[in-house]
C-alpha cells in the first residue's frame, strides 16, 4: 500500500502502532458524515483496542469554509492520547479518499467505511472481530450473502449494480466475492503493502481485490464476507452517465491486472 511518500511499503515497514485499528470514514458532507459519526464509531470498538478515526471529506473542492468548521471537531481523548479523530479533505473520488486515509493511518488493521450509508451499529464490531480472528483475510461487509438486509434502491440502479458485479466476476475474475463493490471492508496492512494502489475512481475494494490477487499468484487473497444490515432510509445519490463512465474506466484499468487474478 502507498505510504505518504507515494511508494509501495517495503517489506520491513512496521507501523508505529502495530496493534492499532485505523478506521477510515468516507463522506461527501463538509461538516460530518450523514450516518456514521466518528465518535459513535469510536465508541463501538472495544475500549481495550487501540484505535484512530480518520474522516475523509472527498469531492470537497468548493467547501473550504465548511471544512474549516469541521476541523474544530478534530480531537484527542485526554485519557487515551493515542486515540484521535482526524478530519482531512480530498478533492478526488471515493477511492482517492480511501488511499489518502490509508496513507495517513498508522494502524496494523484498517477498516474502510462509507460513512454516508446507514449501516447498523453492529457492523463495526463484527468487522473488527472477524478481522482479528482472520488477519490474512480481506473482510467484506456484503449486501449479497445470507442474512444481509439492504436499503431499497431504484430498479435501474439495482440493475446497473448487477451488471457491475457481473463484469467484476467474469471480466476481472473476482469470482469468490459476492459483493466486490462494497464500500465497507477491512484488512491488515500486510495484505496490501506490496500493491500499487492508485485510487483514481470509485471502486476501492475492487481495485484492492484485483491487484492483491494479481500480485500474489501462489497464494491468492482469501476473502470473508459478513452480512450487513442497512436501515430502510431513503438516500438519493445521483446515478448519472459520469458515474457509469467512471466505472467503465476503472474496470478497463483493472482488466490489465485481472488476467492474473484467480480469486
N, C-alpha and C positions, 0 to 999 in steps of 0.2 A: 504494500500500500504506500501511497505517496506520503512523504513527510513534508514539513513546512518548506523545505528547500526544493521541493518538486522532484525528488528522486525516489526510486523504489527503496524500501527499507533493506538495509544489509542484514545478512544472516545473524550478525551478533548484536542487532539492535534490541535494546531492552528498555521498555518504558520505565519512567521513574517510579510510577505507582503500579507495579506489576499485578496487583490483586484488585485494582480498582475497576469499576464498571463505568464506562463513559456512555451517557445517553445523549444521542443527537436528535433533537426535536426540530422538525422542519415546519415552517409556517410561512404563509404569504401575507399574514397580517402584520402591520407595522408595530403594534403595541404588544400583543400577546397572542398565543395560539388560540384557535377557536374553541378547542375542546380539551387538549392535553396540557393543562397549565403546569409549568415546571415545578412549582412547589408541591403540587399533588403527585406528580411523577416521582419526585424525590422521596416523598413520604410512603409511596407504595413499594419501595425497595427496602428490604430488611435493614434495620439500623446497624447491624454488625457488619454489613457490607460497605466498603468504601466506595464512594460514587461521586460523579460530577454530572451536571446537566449543561449541555451546550445548545442554546436555542439559536437556530439559523433562520434568519429572515431572508428568504430568497425572493427573486424578482422584485427587488426593493430599490430600483434606480431613482424613483421620484418621491421617496418617503423619508428624506433626511431628517426633517423636523420631528416627525412621529417617532423615528428610530431613536433620536436623541432622548426622547422621553422614555422610551423602553429601556434605555441603558440605565436609567435610575433604579431599575429593579434588579440589576446585577448585584449579587450578594454572596457573602461567605458566611457560613454558620460559625459563630464565635466559639461554640462548644466543640465543633468539629471543623477546624480550619482547613482541612484537606478537602472538604466538600464545598463546591461552589456552583453557582448558576451564572453562566456567561452568555451574553447576547452578542451575536455578530450579524453583519449584513453582507449579503452576497447578491450580485447583480444577475447571476445566471439562473438556470432552471433547477429543478429538484435535485438532479444528480450532482450538479455543481455544489449545491448546498451540502449534500452528503459528503462529498470529497473535502470541502472546507472544514466541516465539523470533525471529520476523522483526523485531518491534519492538525487540528488544534487539541485533540484529545490526548490524554496520557495513559489511559487505562489499558489493561490487557484485554478486557472484554468490551465489546462495542455493541450498542443497541441503537438501531435507527428506527424512527417512527415519524410518520406524517401526523403532526400534532393538530391538524385541521380536520381530522376524521374522528368520529365518535366511537372509539374503541371502549370496551368495558374496562373498569379499573383492574380487573383480574389479569389482563393480558400481560402487563409488565412483569409482575412476579412469576407468571407462568413461563415467560420467555427467559427470565433470569435463571429460574430453576432448571429449565431444560438445557440452557447453555452451560451452566456449571456442571451438570451431570453428563453433558456430551460436548466437551470442549473442542473436539475435532470435527464437529458438525456445523453447518450453517443452519440456524434455526429460523424458520419462516412462519409467520402468523398468516395462516391460509384461509381464504374465503371458500375453498372448494374441497375441503375434507369433511368427513363425517362430524356432525355436531356443530358445524360452523353456522352462524346466523349473521347475515349481512343486511345492510340497509337496502331499501328498494331503489332501483335506478331506472331511468327511462329505457324502453325497449331497444332503441337504436344504440345507446351507449353500451348496453349489455351485449348486443350483437357484435359491436366493434371489439369489445373486450374478449369475446370468444375467438374472434379471428386473430387477435393479437397473441393469445395464448397458443393457438394452433400454429402460428408462424414460429413462435419460440420453440414449440415441441418438435415440429417436423423440419423447419428451416435451420434452426440453431442447435438441434439435437438435445435440447433441455427436456429430457423425456421422463424423468422420475420426480419432477416437481410440478404439482398441480397448479400452483399459483406463482409463476416466475415473475409476475409484475406486481407482487405485493409491495406495499410501502411501509411494511413493518417487519423487521428481521434483525437477527443478532448473530455475532460471530466473534471468534478470538482474533486478535491482531495477527497471530502467526499464520492463520489460514490465508490471509490476503497480502502478506508482507512482500511477496515477490512479483505481484502483478502490476502492470501499469494501468492504473485506474484514471481514465480521462475525464469522466463526469461531465460530458457535454450535453446530454439530453435529459430525459425524464426517467429512464428505466435504470436506476442504480443497481437494483438487485439482479436484474437480467445481465447487466454488464459483468458484475462480480461472478455470477454463476458460470458464464461462458468463459471468462478469462482464467478463472481459477482452474477449471477443468482442463482447458487447453494447455495450461502451464504445468499440469500435474498428470501426465499421461499414465504413469504406472499406478498411481493411487488417486482415482477420481474422487472429487469432493463428495462428502456424504451430506445429505440434507434431511432434516427432520421437520415436518410440518405439524403445527398445532392449530386447532380450530380457533377462530376468533368470533367474537360476538360484537356486532356493531348495533347501536341503538337505531331505531327507525326514525332518524332525524332527517328532515328534508334539507339536502345540501345541493346547491346549484353551482355546478362548475361547467363553464362553457366548453363544449366539445366542438371546436371549430376545425377548419381544414389545416391550420398550422400545427395543431396537436397531432393530427394524423400524419402529417408530413414529418414531424419530429420523430414519431415512432418508426416510420419507414426508413428514415435516415439512420436512426440508431440500429435498427436491425441489419441494414446493409453494412454498417461498420463492424458490427459484431459477427456477421456472417464469415468474415475473414478468419476469425478465431474459432468459429463454431465447427469448422470441418474437423478439428482435432478433439472436439468435445464428445465424450461418451457418457455424459451424465445420465 
